Each structure stands twice: as C-alpha cells, then as structure tokens.
C-alpha cells in the first residue's frame, strides 16, 4: 500500500473513527456523563464484558506464553503489563513490534533513558501516614514491592509505546551508537509475582474505589498498578483520596505532556537499535480496521503511561513521607 493511500487511513487522518470502532465493545463511556452514573451500574458489570480486551498469561496460547516470558525477562519484572495484554489481540504485531524494541531494552542507554523519567519533579506533598500501624509490616512490604515494580517498569513501557508510535507515524527510530554496554535479562531479585484484581470479581469496597479512579481519570479501564494495589484497600483508599485532586490539576496535565515529549525525544537519542515498522507493514498483516486498532491502542497507552509515571510518584511519596515528630 502506498504512503499516499495510507495517509487516507482513518487512524492517520483522525483517531476518532478508530477509537469508536476498536472500543465499541467497552461497557461504559468516558464522557462527563460517567460521573453521573449510579453505583448500581457497577453491579451490572458482572454480567457483561468489562474494559479493554486483553489476554492474561493464564489464557495465553503456547506461543504467546513464550513471548510473554521473554518480555518479563527483558523488562526485568514479574508481570506482563497492560499494553502487552491488550496488543496480544494482535499477536503477529506484538511479536514483530517486540523484536524491534527488544535489543534496545537490553542496553544501558535505554535503561538510563527510563531512569531519567522516574521520580519526576512535582509540587505534590502527601499527607503522612504510619503505614506499618495501619496495615502491618508484612502487607506494607508487599505494597512497597508492588509500587517499586510499576514505577520501575512504566517508564520503559512509555519508551516502547512511543518508539512504536513514532515509527508507525513515519518517524522511524534510526538507532544511535551503543553507549554504556548491555544488561543481562532476568527479573530483578526480590520481586514477587503480582496478582491483579479482576474488576467484576472485586468486592464492593474495591469496586467503588476502582470505579472512582476510572471516573476521575475518564479512562477506558483500570491500570495494572491500581488493580494490584486494590488488594490492599487500607492503603489505596487514603492514597487515592489524597491524590485525586492533584490528578485532575493543570500541573498534572502539563507534567504528563512534558514527560511524554521528553520520552519521545529519548527514543530517538537513546535507542541504539532501529525501530522501523511502518503502516505498510501493518497493512500486510491486518485489515484496515485491525491496523487502526493497533495504532489506537498504542496511542491510548502513550497517554496512559505518561500519567501513570506521575501517579506512581505520588503513590511513592505517600509511602516514604516522614512521619511528624512529637
């Protein structure tokens, strides 16, 4: 397919139509009317499909399980993140796209790029809590590892999403001279497997909390970070209550855009290996509708992940804010 013909593709002309097509299966709207929904609406979600279609590890085919295993080893975390579970609906693309970013993700150059996105400067100052007294040391240690895991991997995921987005937008990642050597694959020591709550099966307290997160964020679904922390509602509830006003602030929006654009520059300056997948490559693998779906999912997560980097920093500050003396 020629570049001229593909420029007429709806996802390049506008993301509106692909979003409507790809996410017509979603069970709720992200318009402001979501804020007016009754609590009883949550109960109906047990009866219908919820959120963005995704493939979890336990439901993956044999070939997809192998790919998932490699992704975890390369990214050094014990979880397959949402972006991969959503794109697994398009397994051929996920395999191809992953192979193009894999080599760079095993370099110190990309590791430094991800590190530069972590712990962004924010004005947000959380309330102080004595978490050990509230939830006990055993549960607190589990929460600390969950927060560390997502704060470690989310910048890497943003770089991957933007590398794909740039390449599919005819701005390929050309690769730069390798600097700093390679890193060994392997999940970081001490990180346990992470359980994610399934929204329809959550209890009423967890549902109400997760629904409020979706409402405030006007999101299509719930990030893995929150699905994991919802299993510790005595932590997540006061944390979310204390940060949700900031999540809706102008500063948050500006910082998110800044992080995203910084990450976009980093994939061009810090990825040693090329990422050159094109819309024509997608056209050779998928229908126009499916190609639009892939691009729409990537666009969604490029915004989603920039926000999560900030939200993760807010959560980290709740964990490590010093207690008041006296």
C-alpha positions in Angstrom: 0.0 0.0 0.0 1.4 3.4 -0.9 2.1 6.1 1.6 -0.4 8.3 -0.2 -3.2 5.8 0.1 -2.4 5.0 3.7 -2.5 8.7 4.6 -6.2 8.5 4.0 -6.4 5.7 6.6 -8.8 6.9 9.3 -6.2 6.5 12.1 -3.7 8.8 10.4 -6.4 11.3 9.3 -8.0 11.2 12.8 -8.1 8.9 15.7 -11.8 9.5 16.3 -13.2 6.8 14.0 -10.8 4.0 15.0 -11.5 4.7 18.7 -15.2 4.2 18.1 -14.6 1.0 16.1 -11.9 -0.5 18.4 -13.5 0.2 21.7 -17.2 -0.2 20.8 -17.0 -3.3 23.0 -16.4 -1.2 26.1 -19.1 -1.2 28.6 -19.1 2.5 29.6 -18.4 6.0 28.3 -15.5 8.2 29.2 -17.6 11.3 28.7 -18.5 13.5 31.6 -21.7 11.6 32.0 -19.7 8.8 33.6 -19.6 10.9 36.7 -23.4 10.8 37.0 -23.7 7.0 36.8 -25.4 5.3 39.8 -23.5 3.0 42.0 -25.8 0.2 40.8 -24.2 0.4 37.4 -21.1 -1.3 38.9 -23.1 -4.3 39.8 -24.1 -4.9 36.1 -20.5 -5.3 35.1 -20.5 -8.8 36.4 -22.9 -9.7 33.6 -21.1 -8.1 30.7 -17.6 -7.8 29.3 -15.7 -5.1 31.1 -12.9 -2.8 29.8 -10.3 -3.2 27.0 -10.0 -6.7 25.7 -6.8 -8.3 26.9 -5.1 -11.7 27.2 -3.7 -12.7 30.6 -0.8 -15.1 30.9 -3.0 -17.9 32.1 -5.2 -17.6 29.0 -2.3 -17.2 26.5 -1.5 -19.7 23.7 1.7 -21.6 23.9 3.5 -19.2 21.5 2.2 -16.2 23.3 3.3 -17.6 26.7 6.9 -17.8 25.3 6.7 -14.2 24.1 5.3 -13.1 27.5 8.1 -14.9 29.2 10.7 -13.1 27.1 9.1 -9.7 27.7 9.2 -10.2 31.5 12.9 -11.3 31.4 14.0 -8.4 29.2 12.0 -5.8 31.2 13.1 -7.4 34.4 9.7 -7.5 36.1 7.4 -10.4 37.2 4.3 -9.2 35.3 3.0 -8.8 31.8 1.8 -5.2 31.7 -1.5 -4.0 30.3 -0.1 -2.6 27.0 1.2 -6.1 26.0 -2.0 -7.9 27.2 -4.1 -5.5 25.1 -1.9 -5.8 22.0 -1.8 -9.6 22.4 -5.1 -9.5 20.5 -2.8 -8.7 17.5 -0.2 -11.4 18.3 1.7 -11.0 15.0 2.2 -7.3 15.5 3.2 -7.8 19.2 5.8 -10.3 18.1 7.2 -8.1 15.4 7.0 -4.9 17.4 8.6 -6.5 20.4 11.5 -7.9 18.3 12.2 -4.3 17.1 12.5 -2.8 20.6 13.9 -5.8 22.4 17.6 -5.2 21.7 17.5 -1.6 22.8 15.7 -2.5 26.0 18.8 -4.6 26.9 21.1 -1.7 26.8 22.3 0.7 29.5 21.4 3.6 27.1 17.7 2.7 27.3 18.0 1.9 31.0 19.3 5.4 31.6 16.6 6.9 29.4 14.0 5.2 31.5 15.7 6.3 34.7 15.5 9.9 33.6 11.7 9.6 33.5 11.3 8.2 37.0 10.5 10.3 40.1 9.5 13.5 38.2 9.6 16.8 40.0 6.1 17.6 41.3 4.7 20.1 43.8 2.5 17.4 45.3 3.1 16.8 49.0 1.1 13.9 50.5 -0.4 13.5 53.9 1.8 11.4 56.3 0.6 8.0 57.5 2.0 5.4 59.8 1.5 2.6 57.3 3.1 -0.1 59.5 0.4 0.6 62.1 -2.4 0.8 59.6 -1.7 -2.4 57.6 1.1 -4.3 59.4 4.7 -4.7 58.2 4.0 -7.8 56.1 1.4 -6.2 53.9 3.4 -3.0 53.8 6.4 -4.8 52.4 4.2 -6.3 49.7 2.8 -2.9 48.8 6.3 -1.4 48.6 7.4 -4.0 46.2 4.3 -3.5 44.0 4.9 0.2 43.9 8.6 -0.2 43.1 7.8 -2.7 40.3 5.4 -0.4 38.5 7.5 2.7 39.0 10.5 0.8 37.6 8.8 -0.6 34.5 6.3 2.2 33.5 9.0 4.5 32.0 10.3 1.5 29.9 6.7 0.9 28.7 6.3 4.5 27.7 9.5 4.4 25.7 8.4 1.3 23.9 4.9 2.7 23.1 6.4 5.9 21.8 9.0 4.1 19.7 6.2 2.2 18.0 4.1 5.3 17.7 7.0 7.3 16.1 7.8 4.5 13.7 4.2 4.0 12.7 4.0 7.8 12.1 6.8 7.6 9.5 9.3 8.9 12.1 11.4 5.8 12.4 13.9 5.3 15.2 17.2 5.1 13.3 19.4 4.0 16.2 22.5 5.6 17.7 25.9 4.4 18.7 25.8 2.0 21.5 26.9 3.6 24.8 27.3 2.0 28.2 27.1 -1.6 27.2 24.4 -4.3 27.6 22.4 -5.5 30.6 21.5 -9.1 31.4 17.9 -10.2 31.1 16.3 -11.6 34.2 13.6 -10.5 36.7 15.1 -8.3 39.4 15.8 -10.2 42.6 13.3 -9.9 45.4 10.3 -9.0 43.2 7.4 -11.5 43.7 4.7 -12.3 41.3 1.9 -9.7 41.3 -1.7 -10.5 41.5 -4.2 -8.2 39.7 -7.8 -7.9 40.8 -10.5 -8.7 38.2 -12.9 -5.8 38.5 -16.1 -7.8 38.1 -15.0 -10.1 40.9 -13.9 -7.4 43.3 -15.8 -6.8 46.5 -18.0 -3.7 46.9 -15.3 -1.6 48.6 -12.8 -2.4 45.9 -15.3 -1.8 43.1 -16.3 1.6 44.5 -12.6 2.6 44.8 -11.6 1.4 41.3 -14.7 3.0 39.8 -13.9 6.3 41.3 -10.3 6.1 39.9 -11.8 5.4 36.4 -14.3 8.3 36.8 -11.7 10.9 37.9 -9.3 9.8 35.1 -12.0 9.4 32.5 -10.3 6.2 31.5 -11.4 3.2 29.5 -10.1 0.7 32.0 -8.0 0.4 35.2 -4.2 0.3 35.1 -2.5 -2.7 36.4 -0.9 -0.6 39.1 -4.4 0.1 40.7 -5.6 -3.5 40.1 -2.7 -4.7 42.2 -3.0 -2.1 44.9 -6.8 -2.6 45.2 -6.0 -5.8 47.0 -4.7 -3.5 49.8 -7.6 -1.1 50.1 -6.5 0.1 53.5 -3.6 1.6 51.6 -5.1 2.5 48.2 -8.2 4.2 49.6 -6.5 7.0 51.6 -3.8 7.3 49.0 -6.2 7.8 46.1 -8.4 10.2 48.2 -5.3 12.3 48.9 -4.0 12.4 45.3 -7.1 12.5 43.1 -7.4 16.3 43.3 -3.8 16.6 42.0 -4.5 14.1 39.3 -7.2 16.5 38.0 -5.0 19.6 38.2 -3.4 21.6 35.4 0.0 20.9 36.7 -0.6 17.2 36.4 -1.7 17.6 32.7 1.3 19.8 31.9 3.8 17.4 33.6 2.3 14.4 31.7 2.7 16.1 28.4 6.2 17.1 29.3 7.1 13.6 30.3 5.6 12.2 27.1 7.5 14.6 24.9 10.8 14.0 26.7 10.3 10.3 26.3 9.6 10.8 22.6 12.9 12.6 22.2 14.7 9.8 24.2 13.7 7.0 21.8 15.4 8.9 19.0 18.5 9.8 21.0 18.9 6.8 23.3 17.8 3.7 21.4 20.9 2.1 19.8 18.9 -0.2 17.5 16.3 0.8 14.8 12.6 0.6 15.1 11.3 0.8 11.6 7.8 -0.8 11.5 5.5 1.1 9.2 1.8 1.4 8.4 2.5 -0.6 5.2 3.9 -3.4 7.4 0.6 -3.4 9.3 -1.4 -3.4 6.1 0.5 -6.6 5.1 -0.6 -8.3 8.3 -4.0 -6.9 9.1 -7.2 -5.3 7.7 -7.5 -1.6 7.8 -9.8 -1.9 10.9 -7.3 -4.0 12.8 -4.4 -1.8 11.8 -6.4 1.2 13.1 -7.0 -0.8 16.3 -3.3 -1.4 16.8 -2.5 2.3 16.4 -5.3 3.3 18.6 -4.2 1.0 21.4 -0.6 2.4 21.2 -1.9 6.0 21.2 -4.0 5.2 24.3 -1.1 3.8 26.2 1.3 6.5 25.3 -1.0 8.9 27.2 -1.9 6.3 29.9 1.7 5.6 30.8 2.8 9.2 31.0 0.0 9.8 33.5 1.0 6.7 35.4 4.6 7.8 35.9 3.3 10.8 37.8 0.7 8.9 39.7 3.3 6.3 40.7 5.5 9.1 42.0 2.6 10.4 44.1 2.0 6.9 45.5 5.7 6.5 46.3 5.7 9.8 48.2 2.8 8.5 50.3 4.9 5.5 51.2 8.1 7.4 52.1 6.9 10.7 53.5 8.4 11.1 57.0 6.1 11.0 60.0 5.5 14.1 62.0 7.6 14.2 65.2 6.0 14.5 68.5 
